[in-house]
Amino acid sequence: EMMLARGLITEEQLNIALEHQRATGTLMGEALVEFGALTRTELASILAERLGYRFVDLRDHMLDPAATALVPEEVARRYQVFAFAREDDRLVVAMANPENVFALDDLRVLTELPIVPVMTDADQLAATIERAYSKSDIVASVDTAVTDLGDDEFDALGMTDDTEDAPVVRIVQGLLEQAIAERASDIHIEALSDHVSVRFRTDGVLHSVSETPLRLLRPLVSRIKVMA
């Protein structure tokens, strides 16, 4: 009734889905997605409203790495949950099944924070978890290169240091290669108060890939200017 009222499906599509459900036992929502009448995101949105939960499209949200870091990867994958924001003293967690009380209880004990479950599309959730918790060898090597640099080396890296083995060259090259590998549309390099944040935008979602010392900013900008 909700899908019909919002014009998401027609009576004909509903009847076809009901016939398919009776013949195969498939859930009606899954049948509508299978026939192309609905997207999975639209179906999840309707189900969230029906169950009384807020729906979140993770592609439209700025993800908070500090919130994500509160939930270990093993827990996120086991329960298919993703902590993406803090609201006051509460942790906002996206779930395909926000009524999983076992997951909510474990998260509450683990983080020592009140948990606010919101609902999202299961496929989108799995992809976000994969991106957020996976860290490639390229980015890991970039972090290592930055850590190994001393103050003198950072100060020496400038517009004229464009040799292939220069640390800043390896850093920028590694970030570009990783962005291509992840099919990112943008690389965001942002100077914060105590470090430089590097984030990729993939499928419309910004996710953190590296946090490097603030002293990297000047040579990093210089290298990008040289390449430009």
C-alpha positions as a Markdown table, in Angstrom:
| # | Residue | x | y | z |
|---|---|---|---|---|
| 1 | Glu | 0.0 | 0.0 | 0.0 |
| 2 | Met | 2.8 | 2.4 | 0.8 |
| 3 | Met | 4.6 | 1.6 | -2.5 |
| 4 | Leu | 1.4 | 2.2 | -4.4 |
| 5 | Ala | 0.6 | 5.4 | -2.6 |
| 6 | Arg | 4.1 | 6.8 | -3.5 |
| 7 | Gly | 3.8 | 5.8 | -7.1 |
| 8 | Leu | 6.9 | 3.5 | -6.8 |
| 9 | Ile | 5.0 | 0.6 | -8.4 |
| 10 | Thr | 1.8 | 0.0 | -10.4 |
| 11 | Glu | -1.1 | -2.3 | -9.6 |
| 12 | Glu | 0.0 | -4.5 | -12.6 |
| 13 | Gln | 3.6 | -4.8 | -11.1 |
| 14 | Leu | 2.1 | -5.6 | -7.7 |
| 15 | Asn | -0.1 | -8.4 | -9.2 |
| 16 | Ile | 2.9 | -9.9 | -11.1 |
| 17 | Ala | 5.0 | -9.9 | -7.9 |
| 18 | Leu | 2.2 | -11.5 | -5.9 |
| 19 | Glu | 1.9 | -14.3 | -8.5 |
| 20 | His | 5.6 | -14.8 | -8.5 |
| 21 | Gln | 5.6 | -14.9 | -4.7 |
| 22 | Arg | 2.8 | -17.6 | -4.6 |
| 23 | Ala | 4.7 | -19.7 | -7.2 |
| 24 | Thr | 8.2 | -19.4 | -5.7 |
| 25 | Gly | 7.9 | -18.3 | -2.1 |
| 26 | Thr | 10.1 | -15.3 | -2.8 |
| 27 | Leu | 9.5 | -12.2 | -0.7 |
| 28 | Met | 7.4 | -9.7 | -2.6 |
| 29 | Gly | 9.9 | -6.9 | -2.2 |
| 30 | Glu | 12.7 | -9.1 | -3.6 |
| 31 | Ala | 10.4 | -10.0 | -6.5 |
| 32 | Leu | 9.8 | -6.3 | -7.3 |
| 33 | Val | 13.5 | -5.6 | -7.3 |
| 34 | Glu | 14.1 | -8.7 | -9.5 |
| 35 | Phe | 11.6 | -7.4 | -12.0 |
| 36 | Gly | 13.1 | -4.0 | -12.0 |
| 37 | Ala | 10.0 | -2.3 | -10.5 |
| 38 | Leu | 12.0 | -1.1 | -7.5 |
| 39 | Thr | 15.6 | -0.4 | -6.7 |
| 40 | Arg | 17.0 | -2.0 | -3.5 |
| 41 | Thr | 17.5 | 1.5 | -2.0 |
| 42 | Glu | 13.8 | 2.3 | -2.6 |
| 43 | Leu | 12.8 | -1.0 | -1.1 |
| 44 | Ala | 15.0 | -0.5 | 2.0 |
| 45 | Ser | 13.6 | 3.0 | 2.4 |
| 46 | Ile | 10.0 | 1.8 | 2.4 |
| 47 | Leu | 10.8 | -1.0 | 4.8 |
| 48 | Ala | 12.5 | 1.5 | 7.2 |
| 49 | Glu | 9.4 | 3.7 | 7.2 |
| 50 | Arg | 7.2 | 0.7 | 7.8 |
| 51 | Leu | 9.3 | -0.4 | 10.8 |
| 52 | Gly | 9.6 | 3.1 | 12.1 |
| 53 | Tyr | 13.4 | 3.6 | 11.5 |
| 54 | Arg | 15.2 | 6.5 | 9.9 |
| 55 | Phe | 16.6 | 5.5 | 6.5 |
| 56 | Val | 20.1 | 6.6 | 5.5 |
| 57 | Asp | 21.6 | 6.5 | 2.0 |
| 58 | Leu | 25.3 | 6.1 | 2.9 |
| 59 | Arg | 26.3 | 7.6 | -0.5 |
| 60 | Asp | 24.8 | 10.9 | 0.5 |
| 61 | His | 26.5 | 11.1 | 3.9 |
| 62 | Met | 29.9 | 12.4 | 5.0 |
| 63 | Leu | 31.4 | 9.5 | 6.9 |
| 64 | Asp | 33.1 | 10.1 | 10.2 |
| 65 | Pro | 36.3 | 8.0 | 10.5 |
| 66 | Ala | 36.5 | 8.6 | 14.3 |
| 67 | Ala | 33.0 | 7.1 | 14.6 |
| 68 | Thr | 33.9 | 4.2 | 12.4 |
| 69 | Ala | 37.0 | 3.5 | 14.4 |
| 70 | Leu | 34.9 | 2.8 | 17.5 |
| 71 | Val | 33.7 | -0.5 | 16.0 |
| 72 | Pro | 36.4 | -3.1 | 15.1 |
| 73 | Glu | 36.3 | -4.5 | 11.6 |
| 74 | Glu | 35.5 | -8.0 | 12.8 |
| 75 | Val | 32.4 | -6.8 | 14.7 |
| 76 | Ala | 31.3 | -4.6 | 11.7 |
| 77 | Arg | 31.6 | -7.6 | 9.3 |
| 78 | Arg | 30.0 | -10.1 | 11.7 |
| 79 | Tyr | 26.9 | -8.0 | 12.3 |
| 80 | Gln | 26.9 | -6.1 | 9.0 |
| 81 | Val | 26.8 | -2.8 | 10.9 |
| 82 | Phe | 28.6 | 0.5 | 10.1 |
| 83 | Ala | 29.2 | 3.3 | 12.5 |
| 84 | Phe | 29.2 | 6.5 | 10.4 |
| 85 | Ala | 28.4 | 9.4 | 12.7 |
| 86 | Arg | 28.2 | 10.7 | 16.3 |
| 87 | Glu | 25.1 | 12.7 | 17.4 |
| 88 | Asp | 25.9 | 14.3 | 20.8 |
| 89 | Asp | 27.0 | 11.4 | 22.9 |
| 90 | Arg | 25.3 | 8.7 | 20.8 |
| 91 | Leu | 26.8 | 6.5 | 18.0 |
| 92 | Val | 24.7 | 6.3 | 14.8 |
| 93 | Val | 25.0 | 2.9 | 13.3 |
| 94 | Ala | 23.7 | 1.9 | 9.8 |
| 95 | Met | 22.2 | -1.6 | 9.6 |
| 96 | Ala | 20.2 | -3.7 | 7.1 |
| 97 | Asn | 18.4 | -5.2 | 10.1 |
| 98 | Pro | 18.1 | -2.5 | 12.8 |
| 99 | Glu | 16.0 | -4.9 | 14.9 |
| 100 | Asn | 19.0 | -7.2 | 15.6 |
| 101 | Val | 19.0 | -6.8 | 19.4 |
| 102 | Phe | 22.1 | -9.0 | 19.8 |
| 103 | Ala | 24.2 | -6.7 | 17.6 |
| 104 | Leu | 22.8 | -3.6 | 19.3 |
| 105 | Asp | 23.6 | -4.9 | 22.8 |
| 106 | Asp | 27.2 | -5.9 | 21.8 |
| 107 | Leu | 27.8 | -2.5 | 20.2 |
| 108 | Arg | 26.5 | -0.7 | 23.3 |
| 109 | Val | 28.8 | -2.7 | 25.6 |
| 110 | Leu | 31.8 | -2.5 | 23.2 |
| 111 | Thr | 31.6 | 1.3 | 22.6 |
| 112 | Glu | 30.1 | 2.3 | 26.0 |
| 113 | Leu | 27.8 | 4.6 | 24.1 |
| 114 | Pro | 24.1 | 4.7 | 23.4 |
| 115 | Ile | 23.4 | 3.3 | 19.9 |
| 116 | Val | 21.1 | 4.9 | 17.4 |
| 117 | Pro | 20.3 | 2.3 | 14.7 |
| 118 | Val | 19.3 | 3.5 | 11.3 |
| 119 | Met | 18.3 | 1.4 | 8.3 |
| 120 | Thr | 20.2 | 1.2 | 4.9 |
| 121 | Asp | 20.3 | -0.9 | 1.8 |
| 122 | Ala | 22.2 | -4.2 | 2.5 |
| 123 | Asp | 24.3 | -4.1 | -0.7 |
| 124 | Gln | 25.3 | -0.5 | -0.1 |
| 125 | Leu | 26.1 | -1.3 | 3.5 |
| 126 | Ala | 28.4 | -4.2 | 2.6 |
| 127 | Ala | 30.2 | -2.1 | 0.0 |
| 128 | Thr | 30.7 | 0.7 | 2.5 |
| 129 | Ile | 32.1 | -1.7 | 5.1 |
| 130 | Glu | 34.5 | -3.1 | 2.5 |
| 131 | Arg | 35.8 | 0.3 | 1.5 |
| 132 | Ala | 36.1 | 1.7 | 5.0 |
| 133 | Tyr | 38.0 | -1.2 | 6.6 |
| 134 | Ser | 40.1 | -2.3 | 3.7 |
| 135 | Lys | 43.5 | -0.5 | 3.4 |
| 136 | Ser | 45.6 | -1.4 | 0.4 |
| 137 | Asp | 49.4 | -2.1 | 0.3 |
| 138 | Ile | 49.8 | 1.1 | -1.7 |
| 139 | Val | 48.3 | 3.4 | 1.0 |
| 140 | Ala | 50.1 | 1.4 | 3.7 |
| 141 | Ser | 53.4 | 2.0 | 2.0 |
| 142 | Val | 52.5 | 5.7 | 1.7 |
| 143 | Asp | 52.0 | 5.9 | 5.4 |
| 144 | Thr | 55.3 | 4.1 | 6.0 |
| 145 | Ala | 57.1 | 6.5 | 3.7 |
| 146 | Val | 55.7 | 9.5 | 5.6 |
| 147 | Thr | 56.6 | 8.1 | 9.0 |
| 148 | Asp | 60.1 | 7.4 | 7.9 |
| 149 | Leu | 60.7 | 11.0 | 6.8 |
| 150 | Gly | 62.6 | 13.2 | 9.1 |
| 151 | Asp | 62.1 | 17.0 | 9.6 |
| 152 | Asp | 65.1 | 17.8 | 7.4 |
| 153 | Glu | 63.8 | 15.6 | 4.6 |
| 154 | Phe | 60.4 | 17.2 | 4.7 |
| 155 | Asp | 61.9 | 20.7 | 4.6 |
| 156 | Ala | 64.0 | 19.7 | 1.6 |
| 157 | Leu | 61.1 | 18.4 | -0.4 |
| 158 | Gly | 59.9 | 21.2 | -2.6 |
| 159 | Met | 59.2 | 22.3 | -6.2 |
| 160 | Thr | 62.6 | 21.1 | -7.5 |
| 161 | Asp | 62.5 | 17.7 | -5.9 |
| 162 | Asp | 60.8 | 15.6 | -8.6 |
| 163 | Thr | 63.1 | 12.6 | -8.9 |
| 164 | Glu | 61.3 | 9.3 | -9.1 |
| 165 | Asp | 62.6 | 8.1 | -5.7 |
| 166 | Ala | 61.8 | 11.3 | -3.8 |
| 167 | Pro | 59.4 | 10.4 | -0.8 |
| 168 | Val | 56.8 | 13.0 | -1.8 |
| 169 | Val | 56.8 | 11.6 | -5.4 |
| 170 | Arg | 56.1 | 8.1 | -4.1 |
| 171 | Ile | 53.4 | 9.4 | -1.8 |
| 172 | Val | 51.5 | 11.3 | -4.5 |
| 173 | Gln | 51.9 | 8.4 | -6.9 |
| 174 | Gly | 50.7 | 5.9 | -4.4 |
| 175 | Leu | 47.6 | 8.0 | -3.7 |
| 176 | Leu | 46.8 | 8.3 | -7.4 |
| 177 | Glu | 47.3 | 4.6 | -8.0 |
| 178 | Gln | 45.0 | 3.7 | -5.1 |
| 179 | Ala | 42.3 | 6.2 | -6.2 |
| 180 | Ile | 42.3 | 4.6 | -9.6 |
| 181 | Ala | 42.2 | 1.1 | -8.2 |
| 182 | Glu | 39.2 | 2.0 | -6.1 |
| 183 | Arg | 37.5 | 3.9 | -9.0 |
| 184 | Ala | 37.4 | 7.1 | -6.9 |
| 185 | Ser | 36.0 | 10.2 | -8.6 |
| 186 | Asp | 37.9 | 12.6 | -6.3 |
| 187 | Ile | 40.8 | 12.8 | -3.9 |
| 188 | His | 40.3 | 15.2 | -1.0 |
| 189 | Ile | 43.4 | 16.5 | 0.7 |
| 190 | Glu | 42.5 | 18.6 | 3.7 |
| 191 | Ala | 44.7 | 20.3 | 6.3 |
| 192 | Leu | 43.3 | 20.0 | 9.8 |
| 193 | Ser | 44.7 | 21.4 | 13.0 |
| 194 | Asp | 47.1 | 18.6 | 13.6 |
| 195 | His | 47.3 | 16.4 | 10.5 |
| 196 | Val | 46.5 | 16.2 | 6.8 |
| 197 | Ser | 43.4 | 14.1 | 6.0 |
| 198 | Val | 43.3 | 12.3 | 2.7 |
| 199 | Arg | 39.9 | 10.9 | 1.5 |
| 200 | Phe | 38.6 | 9.3 | -1.6 |
| 201 | Arg | 35.1 | 9.8 | -3.0 |
| 202 | Thr | 33.8 | 6.4 | -4.3 |
| 203 | Asp | 30.3 | 5.9 | -5.5 |
| 204 | Gly | 29.4 | 9.3 | -4.0 |
| 205 | Val | 30.7 | 8.4 | -0.5 |
| 206 | Leu | 33.8 | 10.1 | 1.0 |
| 207 | His | 36.0 | 7.7 | 3.1 |
| 208 | Ser | 39.3 | 8.2 | 4.8 |
| 209 | Val | 42.3 | 6.5 | 3.5 |
| 210 | Ser | 45.2 | 8.2 | 5.2 |
| 211 | Glu | 46.0 | 10.6 | 8.0 |
| 212 | Thr | 49.5 | 12.0 | 7.6 |
| 213 | Pro | 51.6 | 14.6 | 9.5 |
| 214 | Leu | 50.7 | 18.2 | 8.9 |
| 215 | Arg | 54.3 | 18.9 | 7.8 |
| 216 | Leu | 53.5 | 16.9 | 4.6 |
| 217 | Leu | 51.2 | 19.5 | 3.3 |
| 218 | Arg | 53.7 | 22.0 | 1.7 |
| 219 | Pro | 55.7 | 19.3 | -0.2 |
| 220 | Leu | 52.5 | 17.5 | -1.2 |
| 221 | Val | 51.0 | 20.7 | -2.6 |
| 222 | Ser | 54.3 | 21.5 | -4.4 |
| 223 | Arg | 54.4 | 18.1 | -6.0 |
| 224 | Ile | 50.8 | 18.4 | -7.3 |
| 225 | Lys | 51.6 | 21.8 | -8.7 |
| 226 | Val | 54.6 | 20.3 | -10.6 |
| 227 | Met | 52.5 | 17.5 | -12.0 |
| 228 | Ala | 49.8 | 20.0 | -13.0 |
